[in-house]
Amino acid sequence: MQFQFTIRGVLLTSRWVFGLIFLVCAALLGVAFYMEHVMGLEPCPLCWLQRFGFMGAGLVSFLAFLHGPTGFGVRIYGFLLVLTAGAGLGVAGRQLWLQSLPADQVPACGPSVDYMLDVLPWFEVLSTALQGTGDCAEVVWRFLGLSIPGWTAVFFSLLVITGLVLMFRRQKPREWIRG
């Protein structure tokens, strides 16, 4: 049985819900690359990790779109979506916390991600990136009062909620054929 939503009379199956999530993640990554390459905003280590969160959620959604799961499969993909988006939400929350610190408590600025990848082992790069640096605490762009990690937290929250709905939505009972 295919998972279905009906919005304003339009029937959305789980396949199309996952396809829409993939498009949203791709668009958000496009905005991130636009901000980096066109606007000249250099991403901090936590920004890179948030990108990986959207890549993970997009990949899970793309695979679910291709697979077209039904029943328990929808719940599995919903769980994977909650995991990837939840990890991204945690990283965005960490960066928002760093941005809320008083100036005297902000950690020192660190090396760029490219440099760390060149000289440090991958696990140490990940550990350093999760701690955040002074670069992560700097607010360089705002839209409607929210900084970049504020907006990513909003989108990660929506993805987590969608994943939870996909996991726990009650399925219609099967119609048994009596013969």
Order of alpha helices (4+ residues) and beta strands (2+ residues): beta-beta-alpha-alpha-alpha-alpha-alpha-alpha-beta-beta-alpha
